[in-house]
Amino acid sequence: MPSAPRPGLRVSAGLTIPEAELSWRFSRSSGPGGQGVNTTDSRVELVWDAANSAALSPTQRGRILERLRGRLVDGVLTVAASEHRAQLRNREAARERLAALVAEAIRPPAPARRATKPSRGSKERRLTAKHRRTDVKSLRRRPRED
């Protein structure tokens, strides 16, 4: 039974990649598969042109191009899945992987950490713990003969 056409790949509340921007490639997968392993194209590659996507805002595009620059080839992101025997399950795995990757890349940066000084009590606790440790280790030493 064919599945219903999807409106697109939902990445986050504010971003859905249209199905027209996604392209698929299939090839033979290594690994388990029994007799059908040599005849079934179960390995899936999902390709998305992030640099020219109409779904992205300029801010999102900048974040993706910056954060995923090691994975992009000319602005194109490719995700492969071959861990399942069935092509359909590999398709779903590739879609989930692409959505997670893009969602992580477009997430706004964390707020900058404000530098703080250690409190007086924390300094004292650290020093007393160090003294305690020194005492324990000194008891393990061989006694000195004077």
C-alpha positions as CSV (number, residue, x, y, z in Angstrom):
1,M,0.0,0.0,0.0
2,P,1.6,3.3,-1.0
3,S,2.0,5.9,1.7
4,A,0.3,9.2,1.4
5,P,2.4,12.0,0.0
6,R,4.0,14.2,2.6
7,P,3.9,18.0,2.6
8,G,7.6,18.0,3.5
9,L,10.2,17.2,6.1
10,R,9.3,18.9,9.4
11,V,12.5,19.9,11.1
12,S,11.1,22.2,13.8
13,A,8.1,24.4,14.5
14,G,9.4,27.1,12.2
15,L,11.0,25.0,9.5
16,T,9.6,22.4,7.1
17,I,11.7,21.4,4.1
18,P,9.5,20.9,1.0
19,E,9.5,17.4,-0.5
20,A,10.5,19.0,-3.9
21,E,13.8,20.1,-2.4
22,L,14.7,16.5,-1.3
23,S,16.2,14.0,-3.7
24,W,16.8,10.3,-3.2
25,R,19.5,7.9,-4.4
26,F,19.4,4.2,-3.9
27,S,22.2,1.6,-4.1
28,R,23.0,-1.9,-2.8
29,S,23.7,-2.1,0.8
30,S,26.3,-4.1,2.5
31,G,25.5,-6.2,5.5
32,P,22.5,-8.5,6.3
33,G,19.8,-9.2,3.8
34,G,19.9,-12.8,3.0
35,Q,19.3,-13.8,-0.6
36,G,18.0,-10.4,-1.6
37,V,21.1,-8.5,-0.6
38,N,22.6,-8.7,-4.1
39,T,19.4,-7.6,-5.9
40,T,17.7,-5.0,-3.6
41,D,18.7,-1.3,-3.6
42,S,18.1,-0.9,0.1
43,R,20.8,1.7,0.9
44,V,19.4,5.2,0.8
45,E,21.0,8.6,0.3
46,L,18.9,11.7,1.0
47,V,20.3,14.8,-0.7
48,W,19.2,18.4,0.2
49,D,20.7,21.6,-1.3
50,A,20.9,23.8,1.8
51,A,22.6,26.7,0.1
52,N,19.8,27.3,-2.3
53,S,16.8,26.2,-0.2
54,A,13.8,28.5,-0.3
55,A,12.6,27.1,3.1
56,L,15.4,28.8,5.0
57,S,15.6,32.3,6.3
58,P,18.9,34.1,5.8
59,T,19.8,33.6,9.5
60,Q,19.0,29.8,9.3
61,R,20.9,29.5,6.1
62,G,24.0,31.2,7.6
63,R,23.9,28.9,10.7
64,I,23.6,25.8,8.6
65,L,26.4,26.8,6.2
66,E,28.6,27.7,9.1
67,R,27.9,24.8,11.4
68,L,27.7,22.0,8.8
69,R,30.5,23.2,6.6
70,G,32.5,20.0,7.1
71,R,29.6,17.9,5.8
72,L,28.5,20.2,2.9
73,V,29.7,19.8,-0.6
74,D,29.0,22.9,-2.6
75,G,26.1,23.7,-0.2
76,V,24.6,20.2,-0.6
77,L,24.0,18.0,2.4
78,T,23.9,14.3,2.0
79,V,22.6,11.8,4.6
80,A,23.0,8.0,4.0
81,A,21.2,5.2,5.8
82,S,21.8,1.5,5.3
83,E,21.3,-0.1,8.7
84,H,18.0,-1.7,7.9
85,R,17.2,-4.4,5.4
86,A,14.1,-2.7,4.0
87,Q,14.5,0.4,1.8
88,L,11.4,2.0,3.4
89,R,12.9,1.8,6.9
90,N,16.2,3.2,5.6
91,R,14.2,6.1,4.0
92,E,12.6,6.9,7.4
93,A,16.0,6.7,9.1
94,A,17.5,9.1,6.6
95,R,14.7,11.5,7.0
96,E,15.0,11.5,10.8
97,R,18.8,11.9,10.6
98,L,18.5,14.9,8.2
99,A,15.8,16.5,10.4
100,A,17.9,16.1,13.6
101,L,21.1,17.4,11.8
102,V,19.3,20.5,10.5
103,A,17.4,21.1,13.8
104,E,20.7,21.1,15.7
105,A,22.4,23.4,13.1
106,I,19.7,26.0,13.1
107,R,19.3,26.1,16.9
108,P,20.3,29.6,18.2
109,P,23.6,29.8,20.1
110,A,23.6,29.3,23.8
111,P,23.9,32.5,25.8
112,A,27.5,33.5,26.7
113,R,28.7,32.3,30.1
114,R,29.1,35.0,32.7
115,A,32.4,34.6,34.5
116,T,32.1,34.3,38.3
117,K,34.6,34.1,41.1
118,P,34.6,31.1,43.4
119,S,33.1,31.9,46.8
120,R,35.3,32.1,49.9
121,G,33.6,29.0,51.3
122,S,34.3,27.0,48.2
123,K,37.9,28.0,48.3
124,E,38.2,26.9,51.9
125,R,36.5,23.6,51.2
126,R,38.8,22.9,48.4
127,L,41.9,23.6,50.5
128,T,40.7,21.5,53.4
129,A,40.0,18.6,51.1
130,K,43.5,18.9,49.7
131,H,45.0,18.9,53.2
132,R,42.9,15.8,54.1
133,R,44.2,14.1,50.9
134,T,47.8,15.0,51.8
135,D,47.4,13.6,55.3
136,V,46.0,10.3,53.9
137,K,48.9,9.9,51.4
138,S,51.5,10.8,54.0
139,L,50.2,8.0,56.3
140,R,50.9,5.5,53.4
141,R,54.6,6.5,53.3
142,R,57.3,4.4,54.9
143,P,58.2,5.8,58.3
144,R,61.4,7.8,58.4
145,E,64.2,6.8,60.7
146,D,66.0,9.7,62.2
